């Protein structure tokens, strides 16, 4: 199962982008409800490795489950 970046928690730090071994994390369009940029995970490409969870400095920005209702592009 893929991981999820929670759009309204993400702060656009991008540590996860550099760490992802399959390049499944992409910049979102516009800003989230906090006014910051954000990223999203392509569920079809994610290999559930968990590296993004390990490197993200923003608490609860990434979930270890597929939740399309919490992530936008």
N, C-alpha and C positions, 0 to 999 in steps of 0.2 A: 504494500500500500504506500502511496506517495505521501510526502510531507506537505504541509500547508503554511504559507506565509500569511499571517493575519494582516490584511491591508491596513486597518486602522490602528495597528500597534507598531508596524514596521516604521522605522525612521530613515530608511534609505542608506544605511551605513555601508552596505555592499560587501562586507567581509565574506558573506556566504557565496557571492558570485565568484570570487576568486578561488574559493575552496572547493566548489562543486566539481567533481570529476567528470560529469556528463553534460555540463553546461545547460542545465534545465531551469536556471533562475534568470529571469528577464526583468528589465525595468518596466514599471507600470506607466500608464498614461495619466498625466496630471498629478494631482496631489491627493493625499488621503484626508480624512476628517481633521487630522491634527495640522494639516497644511504642509506636511513633509512629503518628499518623494517616497516611493515604495517599490518593492519588487514582488514578483509572483513566480510560483513554481509550476512548470508544465508537468501535470500529473502523468502524462503518457511517457515522458522521458525520465522522470525521477526513478532512481533505483533503490530508494529507501536506505541509503547508506548512513544517514544521520550526521554527516559532517557539518551540514548547515546548522544543526542544533548546537553542536559543540563550539562553533566559532561566532555565533551571533551574540553580540553584547546586549541586545535589547530583550529583556525578560518577557517571555510568552509571545514573542513575535513570530516564532515558528512552532508549529505543532507537529507531533509525530503521528499524524493521521490525516487522511484526505477529507478536507472540509471545504468544498467549493462555495458554500454559503458565506464563508469568512474571508474569501480571497477574490479580488477582482483584478482585471488586467489593466 
